[in-house]
């Protein structure tokens, strides 16, 4: 026990010294904490919360957020295991003469400590929740604590399920099917209530806030405990808190007593997590991790073309075929289509009960703006960024500009393909003007070009294509500056020429394309003299 306490003490001391040796990190943490405190205090001084807030909407959202996180962690645990430990823990603790339950207790305490940072980060959203749902800072803090506790409990349960299913593909498939089936029950319950009601929104709201969902294990119990405290219902809070604590204690006991050598089962998961962290530090896009997880026979090889600089384009196409048989149509494409259709269905159903319902064109514009916002995050891991980590792009005897263009060709083409698929489906559903459909695809693709050119400019200025921390905010500011020419053209099209929004969007797209071409021309020597970077 003394060795565990000493290890914990040394880790805490080293973390503090690491922060003091890097003032940038310390300033960033203090800035975030100051923003949280300022936002909370400003909100409390401006508005006083009176009475019991209406928690139906936020309660339903909170439940399905908990349910989604729980399902993802459990499915990941069934597939590859879950872990509380890092590679230094494996090297130091797993070979030491310490009892397995003591090592597990150390892992749990360490995980709970890390969850404090999660709660602090989530408190950044507290002013928005307080403003929208009339909550106090204490009530928002309880919601964040409940979310952090779910992450801990879900990892314990995923370790139990992994121990149960390990070594048997049939059991693994059975457990995964059960998880999907049980998780679908509350979704079907809310959907049935929405469809039965004349007002779809009110029906869905009534179903999502139903006390019956509190009976759902883990996610429902946590919502019942948290919102029992928020609404001042002490009996409900006590009941579900006891259920959560009993489940947690029972899960830990089963994990220790049922499988004393549990840490051997999480060794592979620890290695995968460590590999992912190392690749993230190296600014890689996870290709090595995919090779580590999925080792399967390659059925089709060869670039099937390419000479000089355009070899990188054919190489990336070959890598796409190795990942999936549909090339540009990846899981992100499916996600984009689902978001577009789901948002359109939601807006259509909600607007039916209003006196002034939203027309199809306004729905299309709302979905388009949301998809463009999400595109910024989908563009974070680009193929050309991975090429910069390899020596080949610097050795090809071609101009730096041609190498840069061909290395980023798939990154520029991916938004065009995704936009064509997603907005074609959306156009077939909403039946808007075909000109709007074509303009939306061009706008989506042009924004992809703008995001890519912003990353190239950032790499030219700061030497790294994927910024972290405070540099990410600086990249966002650069993006806003680069969007000014397109914004001016769009403003002229709307105000001076009296054009509709989608034609003004084409003017904005023209500005984005011109900015992209200018950045490529200005950064034509970005791949020269790499030893200076």
Secondary structure, DSSP 4 states (H G I P E B T S, - for coil): -HHHHHHHHHHHHHHHHHHHH-HHHHHHHHHHHHHHHHHHHHHHHH----S----HHHHHHHHHHHHHHHHHHHHHHHHH---S--HHHHHHTTTSS--HHHHHHHHHHHHHHHHHHHHHHHGGGHHHHHHHH---HHHHHHHHHHHHHHHHHHHHHHHHHHHHHTT-HHHHHHHHHHHHHHHHHHHHHHHHHHHHSSSHHHHHHHHHT-GGGGGSTTHHHHHHHHHHHHTT-HHHHHHHHHHHHHHHHHHHHHHHHH-TTHHHHTHHHHHHHHHHHHHHHTT--SHHHHHHH-----S-----S--GGGHHHHHHHHHHHHH-TTTT--HHHHHHHHHHHHHHHHHHHHHTTSSSPPPHHHHHHHHHHHHHHHHHHHTSS-HHHHHHTSSHHHHSSS-HHHHHHHHTHHHHHHHHHHHHHHHHHHHHHH---HHHHHHHHHHHHHHHHHHHHHHHHHHHHHS-SS--THHHHHHHHHHHHHTHHHHHHHHHHHHTS---HHHHHHHHHHHHHHHHHHHHHHTTTTTS-GGG-
